[in-house]
């Protein structure tokens, strides 16, 4: 295998690895019936005129399996954080006692579990599309390299290797998704 082939496959592998990591990160934000501070990831609040992630203006703790405690570092941030959580529509209703915000995680209904599984599948499909895109880019690069002088056998082998990479990462995506679905559906 030439350096050029190795470079093309390494690039495809890197893109696929990043896609898998992004999928895992995205699935952390989908709650499965137990408290997880990742459900607040991506929620921003206005802080001195700048949109700032909640985790940068408050400490987030998990005192028990059904509760998330958000303790703002500044008392005047309680109302904006509470509003941001409501607007984010993550299925949790905040309650505050003047010092901190408590989010109680309700038990998931069967319908809500199905909705979450559907959400997981949508995120997984985006990951699959991204994986196929990385493979297509690699195949295109091999075709271009062949036009620029790469041996036809090497280009075909490279395309097959790109397909093997896709198959490998697709299997990993399926494992991650089925584990998350199982976690959500477990009562």
N, C-alpha and C positions, 0 to 999 in steps of 0.2 A: 504494500500500500504506500502510495507516494505521500509526501508532506501535504500536498494540496487536498487529497482525499481525506486525510486525517483531519485537516483543518475544517473542511466542510462538515464532516460527521461530528467533530467536537462542538462546532457551533450549533448544530441541530440538537445534539444531546444537551447542551447548556440551556437552550430555549425550552426543551421539554422538561428538564429538571426544574427550571424556574416556574413553569406552568403548574407542575405538580405541587411545588411549595406554595404557590399562590392559592391553589385549590384547598390545600390543608388549612391555610390561614383563613380563607373565606368560610370554610365549614365550621371553624371555631366560633364564628359569629352567629351561627344558627343554634339557638338554644334547644336543649334536649330534655327539658324538665328539671334540670338542676342548675343551681346558681353558677354563673360563669362570667367573669368580668369582661370577656371578649364581646358580650352583647352590647356593651357601651362603646366599643371601638367604632370610630367613624362619626360619632355624635360630637358636634362642635357647639361651643357656646361663645357669645360675644364677650371678650375680655379686654378691656381698655381699647375698644374699637377694632380689635382683631378677632377673627374667628379662630378659636383655640380648642383643641380636643379636650374633652372632659377630664381625661386622665392627667392633663397638665395643669388643671386648676383645682384638683381634689384628689384625696386618696380614696382608692376603691378597695374595699375588703369584702371577704366572703365569711361572715361569722358562722353560718351554718349552710346546709345543702339547699335551703329554700330562700335565702336572703342575700341581697347585695346591699352593702352599706357604702354610700357616697358621702364623704366628709370634706366639704370645700375648705380650702385654706383660708378663704376670706368669707365671713358671714354673709356679706351682701351678694355672694354668688349663688346662694341657695335657690332663689326664685328663678334666675336665668337657667340654671342647670335643670331644675324641675321642668321648666317649660320646654327646654331642648329635648328632654327625654320623652315628653308627651308628643311633641311634634315629630320625633323620629319614628313613632308608631312601631315600637318593637314589642308591643303586646304586654307592657308592664306599666302599672300605675304607681307613680312615686308618691310617698307620703313623707312629710318632714316634721320635725319637732323643734325647729329653730336652730338646731346645731348640725344635723345631718339628714340625709335623704335615705329612706329605707325603701328598697324595691323587693316586694315579696313575689317569689316565683310561683305562679299558680300551677296546679297539676294540669297536665296537658289532656285535653279531651281527644277522643278518637279523631274527630274532624280536624283539629289543630295538628295532630300528629301527621295526618295525611297531607295537610297543607305544607308542613315542614319538609316531608319527604319529597313533595313536588318541587319545593324550593331547592333542595339538595340536588335533585336531578337536573334542574335548570342550570345551576352552577357547574355541575359536572359536564353538561353538554357544551358549555362555553369552553371548558378545559379541553374537551375532546377536539373541538374545532381548532383551538390553538395548537394542539399537538399535530393535527393533520396539516395545518398551515406550516409548521416547522419542517415537517417531512417534505411538503411540496417545495418549500424554499430550497431544501437540500437537493432534491431531484433536479430542480431548475439549475442550481449551481453546477451539478454534475454534467448536465446537458451543455451548459455554457462552456465548461472546462473542456468537454470533448471537442467542441467546435474550435477551441483555442489550442488543441493539440494533445489532449489527454487520450490515452488509448481507450478504444471502445469497450474492451473487456473490463478495464478498471472502472469506467463510468457506470457500466451495468452492475458491477459488483457493489459500487458505492450506493447506487439506487436501492439495491436489495438490502444493504446494511441499514440504510435510512428507514426502510420498511420494517426491518427487525427492531430498530430503535422504537419506532411508533408502536409496534405490537407490545414490546416490553413496557413502555410507559402507559399504554392503554390498560394493560393488566393491572398496573399499580393504581391507576385512577379508579378502576372498578373495585379494587380491594378497599381503598379509602372510602369510597362512596357506600359500599355495602356495610362497612363497619359503622358509618355514621347513621345509615338507615336503621340498622339494628339497634343502635343506641337510642334513636328517637322512638322506635316502635316498642321498646322494652318498657313495660309499665312498672 
